[in-house]
């Protein structure tokens, strides 16, 4: 790997890599979604879904969509429509295991923050799983422990959000 990392919009040809990354990241914890379910979220807002690519290979992705504040998708059910909302919900963010620790997740978070500003969103939200709340707190997200999440997120999951801008 010699080229620079590029963040670009997720394209149809990226799905095999995205599904493989998602499975590697979540299957062992029982948090993996089917391809159909994950694609249903991206179809709601393809302009807010991104991949990290290097030398033509996808090494990470971020799927986000407008979603009502203080709510989150059920991991077992596909989206059946879109929401008009000023809240941009980061549904999933994954970086390949071998590249973790190189700030690619941070670059994706910063990219989606800039896009949220540009697109006029007021808030960004995310469900933190498996200890990712530590990274999100560092980047200004606040936990909303009053929000009840779908059991599909497992234990130690927190709804978090932050204002845009």
PyMOL CGO cylinders between C-alpha atoms (Angstrom):
from pymol import cmd
from pymol.cgo import CYLINDER

trace = [
    CYLINDER, 0.00, 0.00, 0.00, 1.61, 3.16, -1.14, 0.3, 1, 1, 1, 1, 1, 1,
    CYLINDER, 1.61, 3.16, -1.14, -1.09, 5.64, -2.10, 0.3, 1, 1, 1, 1, 1, 1,
    CYLINDER, -1.09, 5.64, -2.10, -2.95, 8.16, -0.03, 0.3, 1, 1, 1, 1, 1, 1,
    CYLINDER, -2.95, 8.16, -0.03, -6.20, 7.35, 1.71, 0.3, 1, 1, 1, 1, 1, 1,
    CYLINDER, -6.20, 7.35, 1.71, -9.17, 8.87, -0.10, 0.3, 1, 1, 1, 1, 1, 1,
    CYLINDER, -9.17, 8.87, -0.10, -12.63, 9.42, 1.38, 0.3, 1, 1, 1, 1, 1, 1,
    CYLINDER, -12.63, 9.42, 1.38, -15.29, 9.27, -1.30, 0.3, 1, 1, 1, 1, 1, 1,
    CYLINDER, -15.29, 9.27, -1.30, -18.97, 8.53, -1.65, 0.3, 1, 1, 1, 1, 1, 1,
    CYLINDER, -18.97, 8.53, -1.65, -19.91, 4.86, -1.35, 0.3, 1, 1, 1, 1, 1, 1,
    CYLINDER, -19.91, 4.86, -1.35, -20.59, 3.35, -4.80, 0.3, 1, 1, 1, 1, 1, 1,
    CYLINDER, -20.59, 3.35, -4.80, -22.51, 0.24, -5.89, 0.3, 1, 1, 1, 1, 1, 1,
    CYLINDER, -22.51, 0.24, -5.89, -19.26, -1.62, -6.60, 0.3, 1, 1, 1, 1, 1, 1,
    CYLINDER, -19.26, -1.62, -6.60, -18.12, -1.18, -2.98, 0.3, 1, 1, 1, 1, 1, 1,
    CYLINDER, -18.12, -1.18, -2.98, -20.73, -3.40, -1.37, 0.3, 1, 1, 1, 1, 1, 1,
    CYLINDER, -20.73, -3.40, -1.37, -18.75, -6.66, -1.31, 0.3, 1, 1, 1, 1, 1, 1,
    CYLINDER, -18.75, -6.66, -1.31, -15.93, -4.91, 0.56, 0.3, 1, 1, 1, 1, 1, 1,
    CYLINDER, -15.93, -4.91, 0.56, -18.34, -3.07, 2.89, 0.3, 1, 1, 1, 1, 1, 1,
    CYLINDER, -18.34, -3.07, 2.89, -20.22, -6.25, 3.79, 0.3, 1, 1, 1, 1, 1, 1,
    CYLINDER, -20.22, -6.25, 3.79, -16.95, -8.09, 4.45, 0.3, 1, 1, 1, 1, 1, 1,
    CYLINDER, -16.95, -8.09, 4.45, -15.66, -5.26, 6.68, 0.3, 1, 1, 1, 1, 1, 1,
    CYLINDER, -15.66, -5.26, 6.68, -18.98, -5.12, 8.54, 0.3, 1, 1, 1, 1, 1, 1,
    CYLINDER, -18.98, -5.12, 8.54, -18.99, -8.88, 9.11, 0.3, 1, 1, 1, 1, 1, 1,
    CYLINDER, -18.99, -8.88, 9.11, -15.37, -8.88, 10.34, 0.3, 1, 1, 1, 1, 1, 1,
    CYLINDER, -15.37, -8.88, 10.34, -16.13, -6.03, 12.73, 0.3, 1, 1, 1, 1, 1, 1,
    CYLINDER, -16.13, -6.03, 12.73, -19.43, -7.19, 14.22, 0.3, 1, 1, 1, 1, 1, 1,
    CYLINDER, -19.43, -7.19, 14.22, -20.23, -10.87, 13.62, 0.3, 1, 1, 1, 1, 1, 1,
    CYLINDER, -20.23, -10.87, 13.62, -18.34, -12.20, 16.65, 0.3, 1, 1, 1, 1, 1, 1,
    CYLINDER, -18.34, -12.20, 16.65, -20.40, -9.90, 18.90, 0.3, 1, 1, 1, 1, 1, 1,
    CYLINDER, -20.40, -9.90, 18.90, -23.72, -10.76, 17.26, 0.3, 1, 1, 1, 1, 1, 1,
    CYLINDER, -23.72, -10.76, 17.26, -24.11, -7.20, 15.91, 0.3, 1, 1, 1, 1, 1, 1,
    CYLINDER, -24.11, -7.20, 15.91, -23.74, -7.92, 12.20, 0.3, 1, 1, 1, 1, 1, 1,
    CYLINDER, -23.74, -7.92, 12.20, -26.47, -6.84, 9.78, 0.3, 1, 1, 1, 1, 1, 1,
    CYLINDER, -26.47, -6.84, 9.78, -27.43, -8.50, 6.54, 0.3, 1, 1, 1, 1, 1, 1,
    CYLINDER, -27.43, -8.50, 6.54, -26.36, -6.93, 3.26, 0.3, 1, 1, 1, 1, 1, 1,
    CYLINDER, -26.36, -6.93, 3.26, -30.01, -6.08, 2.53, 0.3, 1, 1, 1, 1, 1, 1,
    CYLINDER, -30.01, -6.08, 2.53, -30.47, -4.28, 5.84, 0.3, 1, 1, 1, 1, 1, 1,
    CYLINDER, -30.47, -4.28, 5.84, -27.25, -2.29, 5.53, 0.3, 1, 1, 1, 1, 1, 1,
    CYLINDER, -27.25, -2.29, 5.53, -27.99, -1.33, 1.93, 0.3, 1, 1, 1, 1, 1, 1,
    CYLINDER, -27.99, -1.33, 1.93, -31.49, -0.18, 2.92, 0.3, 1, 1, 1, 1, 1, 1,
    CYLINDER, -31.49, -0.18, 2.92, -29.92, 2.43, 5.19, 0.3, 1, 1, 1, 1, 1, 1,
    CYLINDER, -29.92, 2.43, 5.19, -27.55, 3.66, 2.48, 0.3, 1, 1, 1, 1, 1, 1,
    CYLINDER, -27.55, 3.66, 2.48, -30.43, 3.94, -0.01, 0.3, 1, 1, 1, 1, 1, 1,
    CYLINDER, -30.43, 3.94, -0.01, -32.10, 6.43, 2.35, 0.3, 1, 1, 1, 1, 1, 1,
    CYLINDER, -32.10, 6.43, 2.35, -29.25, 8.90, 1.89, 0.3, 1, 1, 1, 1, 1, 1,
    CYLINDER, -29.25, 8.90, 1.89, -26.55, 7.75, -0.55, 0.3, 1, 1, 1, 1, 1, 1,
    CYLINDER, -26.55, 7.75, -0.55, -25.00, 11.22, -0.51, 0.3, 1, 1, 1, 1, 1, 1,
    CYLINDER, -25.00, 11.22, -0.51, -24.06, 10.79, 3.19, 0.3, 1, 1, 1, 1, 1, 1,
    CYLINDER, -24.06, 10.79, 3.19, -22.39, 7.37, 2.90, 0.3, 1, 1, 1, 1, 1, 1,
    CYLINDER, -22.39, 7.37, 2.90, -18.64, 7.13, 2.37, 0.3, 1, 1, 1, 1, 1, 1,
    CYLINDER, -18.64, 7.13, 2.37, -15.72, 4.75, 1.99, 0.3, 1, 1, 1, 1, 1, 1,
    CYLINDER, -15.72, 4.75, 1.99, -12.02, 5.08, 2.74, 0.3, 1, 1, 1, 1, 1, 1,
    CYLINDER, -12.02, 5.08, 2.74, -10.04, 3.82, -0.22, 0.3, 1, 1, 1, 1, 1, 1,
    CYLINDER, -10.04, 3.82, -0.22, -6.35, 3.34, -0.87, 0.3, 1, 1, 1, 1, 1, 1,
    CYLINDER, -6.35, 3.34, -0.87, -4.91, 2.10, -4.15, 0.3, 1, 1, 1, 1, 1, 1,
    CYLINDER, -4.91, 2.10, -4.15, -8.40, 1.03, -5.29, 0.3, 1, 1, 1, 1, 1, 1,
    CYLINDER, -8.40, 1.03, -5.29, -9.14, -1.03, -2.16, 0.3, 1, 1, 1, 1, 1, 1,
    CYLINDER, -9.14, -1.03, -2.16, -11.87, -0.12, 0.33, 0.3, 1, 1, 1, 1, 1, 1,
    CYLINDER, -11.87, -0.12, 0.33, -10.49, -0.17, 3.89, 0.3, 1, 1, 1, 1, 1, 1,
    CYLINDER, -10.49, -0.17, 3.89, -13.36, 1.41, 5.77, 0.3, 1, 1, 1, 1, 1, 1,
    CYLINDER, -13.36, 1.41, 5.77, -16.80, 2.95, 5.44, 0.3, 1, 1, 1, 1, 1, 1,
    CYLINDER, -16.80, 2.95, 5.44, -19.38, 5.17, 7.11, 0.3, 1, 1, 1, 1, 1, 1,
    CYLINDER, -19.38, 5.17, 7.11, -23.13, 4.88, 6.53, 0.3, 1, 1, 1, 1, 1, 1,
    CYLINDER, -23.13, 4.88, 6.53, -25.25, 7.80, 7.73, 0.3, 1, 1, 1, 1, 1, 1,
    CYLINDER, -25.25, 7.80, 7.73, -28.80, 8.93, 7.11, 0.3, 1, 1, 1, 1, 1, 1,
    CYLINDER, -28.80, 8.93, 7.11, -31.27, 11.54, 8.35, 0.3, 1, 1, 1, 1, 1, 1,
    CYLINDER, -31.27, 11.54, 8.35, -33.05, 10.02, 11.35, 0.3, 1, 1, 1, 1, 1, 1,
    CYLINDER, -33.05, 10.02, 11.35, -35.27, 11.40, 14.10, 0.3, 1, 1, 1, 1, 1, 1,
    CYLINDER, -35.27, 11.40, 14.10, -33.30, 12.61, 17.14, 0.3, 1, 1, 1, 1, 1, 1,
    CYLINDER, -33.30, 12.61, 17.14, -33.06, 10.20, 20.08, 0.3, 1, 1, 1, 1, 1, 1,
    CYLINDER, -33.06, 10.20, 20.08, -34.02, 7.25, 17.88, 0.3, 1, 1, 1, 1, 1, 1,
    CYLINDER, -34.02, 7.25, 17.88, -31.93, 4.66, 16.05, 0.3, 1, 1, 1, 1, 1, 1,
    CYLINDER, -31.93, 4.66, 16.05, -32.55, 1.88, 13.53, 0.3, 1, 1, 1, 1, 1, 1,
    CYLINDER, -32.55, 1.88, 13.53, -33.12, -1.70, 14.67, 0.3, 1, 1, 1, 1, 1, 1,
    CYLINDER, -33.12, -1.70, 14.67, -30.19, -3.78, 13.38, 0.3, 1, 1, 1, 1, 1, 1,
    CYLINDER, -30.19, -3.78, 13.38, -32.51, -6.62, 12.35, 0.3, 1, 1, 1, 1, 1, 1,
    CYLINDER, -32.51, -6.62, 12.35, -34.97, -4.61, 10.23, 0.3, 1, 1, 1, 1, 1, 1,
    CYLINDER, -34.97, -4.61, 10.23, -34.40, -2.81, 6.93, 0.3, 1, 1, 1, 1, 1, 1,
    CYLINDER, -34.40, -2.81, 6.93, -35.46, 0.80, 6.50, 0.3, 1, 1, 1, 1, 1, 1,
    CYLINDER, -35.46, 0.80, 6.50, -38.82, 1.10, 4.77, 0.3, 1, 1, 1, 1, 1, 1,
    CYLINDER, -38.82, 1.10, 4.77, -38.57, 4.79, 3.98, 0.3, 1, 1, 1, 1, 1, 1,
    CYLINDER, -38.57, 4.79, 3.98, -36.69, 7.98, 4.61, 0.3, 1, 1, 1, 1, 1, 1,
    CYLINDER, -36.69, 7.98, 4.61, -37.05, 10.59, 7.33, 0.3, 1, 1, 1, 1, 1, 1,
    CYLINDER, -37.05, 10.59, 7.33, -37.06, 14.35, 7.06, 0.3, 1, 1, 1, 1, 1, 1,
    CYLINDER, -37.06, 14.35, 7.06, -34.83, 15.30, 9.96, 0.3, 1, 1, 1, 1, 1, 1,
    CYLINDER, -34.83, 15.30, 9.96, -32.19, 17.84, 10.88, 0.3, 1, 1, 1, 1, 1, 1,
    CYLINDER, -32.19, 17.84, 10.88, -30.36, 15.02, 12.71, 0.3, 1, 1, 1, 1, 1, 1,
    CYLINDER, -30.36, 15.02, 12.71, -27.78, 13.04, 10.71, 0.3, 1, 1, 1, 1, 1, 1,
    CYLINDER, -27.78, 13.04, 10.71, -27.43, 9.59, 12.27, 0.3, 1, 1, 1, 1, 1, 1,
    CYLINDER, -27.43, 9.59, 12.27, -24.14, 7.76, 11.72, 0.3, 1, 1, 1, 1, 1, 1,
    CYLINDER, -24.14, 7.76, 11.72, -25.45, 4.24, 11.55, 0.3, 1, 1, 1, 1, 1, 1,
    CYLINDER, -25.45, 4.24, 11.55, -22.16, 2.45, 11.02, 0.3, 1, 1, 1, 1, 1, 1,
    CYLINDER, -22.16, 2.45, 11.02, -18.47, 3.27, 10.91, 0.3, 1, 1, 1, 1, 1, 1,
    CYLINDER, -18.47, 3.27, 10.91, -15.88, 0.54, 10.33, 0.3, 1, 1, 1, 1, 1, 1,
    CYLINDER, -15.88, 0.54, 10.33, -12.16, 0.61, 9.58, 0.3, 1, 1, 1, 1, 1, 1,
    CYLINDER, -12.16, 0.61, 9.58, -10.26, -2.55, 8.63, 0.3, 1, 1, 1, 1, 1, 1,
    CYLINDER, -10.26, -2.55, 8.63, -8.55, -4.15, 11.64, 0.3, 1, 1, 1, 1, 1, 1,
    CYLINDER, -8.55, -4.15, 11.64, -5.07, -3.83, 10.19, 0.3, 1, 1, 1, 1, 1, 1,
    CYLINDER, -5.07, -3.83, 10.19, -5.48, -0.05, 9.76, 0.3, 1, 1, 1, 1, 1, 1,
    CYLINDER, -5.48, -0.05, 9.76, -6.97, 0.83, 13.13, 0.3, 1, 1, 1, 1, 1, 1,
    CYLINDER, -6.97, 0.83, 13.13, -4.93, 3.34, 15.08, 0.3, 1, 1, 1, 1, 1, 1,
    CYLINDER, -4.93, 3.34, 15.08, -4.12, 5.39, 11.97, 0.3, 1, 1, 1, 1, 1, 1,
    CYLINDER, -4.12, 5.39, 11.97, -6.88, 7.97, 12.59, 0.3, 1, 1, 1, 1, 1, 1,
    CYLINDER, -6.88, 7.97, 12.59, -9.03, 6.78, 9.68, 0.3, 1, 1, 1, 1, 1, 1,
    CYLINDER, -9.03, 6.78, 9.68, -12.12, 6.67, 11.92, 0.3, 1, 1, 1, 1, 1, 1,
    CYLINDER, -12.12, 6.67, 11.92, -11.35, 10.22, 13.03, 0.3, 1, 1, 1, 1, 1, 1,
    CYLINDER, -11.35, 10.22, 13.03, -10.99, 11.31, 9.40, 0.3, 1, 1, 1, 1, 1, 1,
    CYLINDER, -10.99, 11.31, 9.40, -14.38, 9.76, 8.61, 0.3, 1, 1, 1, 1, 1, 1,
    CYLINDER, -14.38, 9.76, 8.61, -15.97, 11.52, 11.61, 0.3, 1, 1, 1, 1, 1, 1,
    CYLINDER, -15.97, 11.52, 11.61, -14.45, 14.83, 10.54, 0.3, 1, 1, 1, 1, 1, 1,
    CYLINDER, -14.45, 14.83, 10.54, -15.62, 14.29, 6.96, 0.3, 1, 1, 1, 1, 1, 1,
    CYLINDER, -15.62, 14.29, 6.96, -19.20, 13.58, 8.00, 0.3, 1, 1, 1, 1, 1, 1,
    CYLINDER, -19.20, 13.58, 8.00, -19.11, 16.60, 10.34, 0.3, 1, 1, 1, 1, 1, 1,
    CYLINDER, -19.11, 16.60, 10.34, -18.12, 18.85, 7.43, 0.3, 1, 1, 1, 1, 1, 1,
    CYLINDER, -18.12, 18.85, 7.43, -20.82, 17.30, 5.24, 0.3, 1, 1, 1, 1, 1, 1,
    CYLINDER, -20.82, 17.30, 5.24, -23.41, 17.80, 7.99, 0.3, 1, 1, 1, 1, 1, 1,
    CYLINDER, -23.41, 17.80, 7.99, -22.51, 21.49, 8.17, 0.3, 1, 1, 1, 1, 1, 1,
    CYLINDER, -22.51, 21.49, 8.17, -22.65, 21.82, 4.39, 0.3, 1, 1, 1, 1, 1, 1,
    CYLINDER, -22.65, 21.82, 4.39, -26.02, 20.04, 4.17, 0.3, 1, 1, 1, 1, 1, 1,
    CYLINDER, -26.02, 20.04, 4.17, -27.63, 22.04, 7.00, 0.3, 1, 1, 1, 1, 1, 1,
    CYLINDER, -27.63, 22.04, 7.00, -27.99, 19.36, 9.69, 0.3, 1, 1, 1, 1, 1, 1,
    CYLINDER, -27.99, 19.36, 9.69, -28.30, 20.60, 13.29, 0.3, 1, 1, 1, 1, 1, 1,
    CYLINDER, -28.30, 20.60, 13.29, -27.12, 17.44, 15.08, 0.3, 1, 1, 1, 1, 1, 1,
    CYLINDER, -27.12, 17.44, 15.08, -25.17, 14.25, 14.48, 0.3, 1, 1, 1, 1, 1, 1,
    CYLINDER, -25.17, 14.25, 14.48, -26.00, 11.09, 16.39, 0.3, 1, 1, 1, 1, 1, 1,
    CYLINDER, -26.00, 11.09, 16.39, -24.62, 7.59, 16.67, 0.3, 1, 1, 1, 1, 1, 1,
    CYLINDER, -24.62, 7.59, 16.67, -25.04, 4.46, 18.76, 0.3, 1, 1, 1, 1, 1, 1,
    CYLINDER, -25.04, 4.46, 18.76, -21.73, 3.62, 20.40, 0.3, 1, 1, 1, 1, 1, 1,
    CYLINDER, -21.73, 3.62, 20.40, -21.06, -0.11, 20.77, 0.3, 1, 1, 1, 1, 1, 1,
    CYLINDER, -21.06, -0.11, 20.77, -18.14, -2.09, 22.22, 0.3, 1, 1, 1, 1, 1, 1,
    CYLINDER, -18.14, -2.09, 22.22, -16.52, 0.86, 23.97, 0.3, 1, 1, 1, 1, 1, 1,
    CYLINDER, -16.52, 0.86, 23.97, -16.55, 3.31, 21.05, 0.3, 1, 1, 1, 1, 1, 1,
    CYLINDER, -16.55, 3.31, 21.05, -18.20, 5.85, 23.36, 0.3, 1, 1, 1, 1, 1, 1,
    CYLINDER, -18.20, 5.85, 23.36, -14.68, 6.76, 24.57, 0.3, 1, 1, 1, 1, 1, 1,
    CYLINDER, -14.68, 6.76, 24.57, -13.64, 7.95, 21.08, 0.3, 1, 1, 1, 1, 1, 1,
    CYLINDER, -13.64, 7.95, 21.08, -16.96, 9.71, 20.54, 0.3, 1, 1, 1, 1, 1, 1,
    CYLINDER, -16.96, 9.71, 20.54, -16.75, 11.59, 23.85, 0.3, 1, 1, 1, 1, 1, 1,
    CYLINDER, -16.75, 11.59, 23.85, -13.32, 12.84, 22.83, 0.3, 1, 1, 1, 1, 1, 1,
    CYLINDER, -13.32, 12.84, 22.83, -14.94, 14.27, 19.68, 0.3, 1, 1, 1, 1, 1, 1,
    CYLINDER, -14.94, 14.27, 19.68, -17.74, 16.08, 21.50, 0.3, 1, 1, 1, 1, 1, 1,
    CYLINDER, -17.74, 16.08, 21.50, -20.49, 13.48, 21.56, 0.3, 1, 1, 1, 1, 1, 1,
    CYLINDER, -20.49, 13.48, 21.56, -22.63, 13.20, 24.69, 0.3, 1, 1, 1, 1, 1, 1,
    CYLINDER, -22.63, 13.20, 24.69, -24.34, 10.01, 25.88, 0.3, 1, 1, 1, 1, 1, 1,
    CYLINDER, -24.34, 10.01, 25.88, -28.12, 10.04, 26.25, 0.3, 1, 1, 1, 1, 1, 1,
    CYLINDER, -28.12, 10.04, 26.25, -28.68, 7.29, 28.79, 0.3, 1, 1, 1, 1, 1, 1,
    CYLINDER, -28.68, 7.29, 28.79, -32.39, 8.10, 28.82, 0.3, 1, 1, 1, 1, 1, 1,
    CYLINDER, -32.39, 8.10, 28.82, -32.71, 6.65, 25.30, 0.3, 1, 1, 1, 1, 1, 1,
    CYLINDER, -32.71, 6.65, 25.30, -33.80, 3.04, 25.19, 0.3, 1, 1, 1, 1, 1, 1,
    CYLINDER, -33.80, 3.04, 25.19, -32.10, 1.17, 22.37, 0.3, 1, 1, 1, 1, 1, 1,
    CYLINDER, -32.10, 1.17, 22.37, -33.21, -1.91, 20.48, 0.3, 1, 1, 1, 1, 1, 1,
    CYLINDER, -33.21, -1.91, 20.48, -31.82, -5.07, 22.10, 0.3, 1, 1, 1, 1, 1, 1,
    CYLINDER, -31.82, -5.07, 22.10, -30.18, -5.75, 18.73, 0.3, 1, 1, 1, 1, 1, 1,
    CYLINDER, -30.18, -5.75, 18.73, -27.34, -3.41, 19.81, 0.3, 1, 1, 1, 1, 1, 1,
    CYLINDER, -27.34, -3.41, 19.81, -26.34, -5.65, 22.69, 0.3, 1, 1, 1, 1, 1, 1,
    CYLINDER, -26.34, -5.65, 22.69, -25.13, -4.58, 26.09, 0.3, 1, 1, 1, 1, 1, 1,
    CYLINDER, -25.13, -4.58, 26.09, -22.94, -1.51, 26.63, 0.3, 1, 1, 1, 1, 1, 1,
    CYLINDER, -22.94, -1.51, 26.63, -24.50, 0.41, 23.75, 0.3, 1, 1, 1, 1, 1, 1,
    CYLINDER, -24.50, 0.41, 23.75, -25.18, 4.11, 24.17, 0.3, 1, 1, 1, 1, 1, 1,
    CYLINDER, -25.18, 4.11, 24.17, -27.06, 6.61, 22.02, 0.3, 1, 1, 1, 1, 1, 1,
    CYLINDER, -27.06, 6.61, 22.02, -24.80, 9.66, 21.64, 0.3, 1, 1, 1, 1, 1, 1,
    CYLINDER, -24.80, 9.66, 21.64, -25.13, 12.98, 19.83, 0.3, 1, 1, 1, 1, 1, 1,
    CYLINDER, -25.13, 12.98, 19.83, -23.56, 16.37, 19.36, 0.3, 1, 1, 1, 1, 1, 1,
    CYLINDER, -23.56, 16.37, 19.36, -24.55, 19.65, 17.79, 0.3, 1, 1, 1, 1, 1, 1,
    CYLINDER, -24.55, 19.65, 17.79, -23.19, 20.43, 14.34, 0.3, 1, 1, 1, 1, 1, 1,
    CYLINDER, -23.19, 20.43, 14.34, -20.86, 23.35, 14.07, 0.3, 1, 1, 1, 1, 1, 1,
]
cmd.load_cgo(trace, "trace")
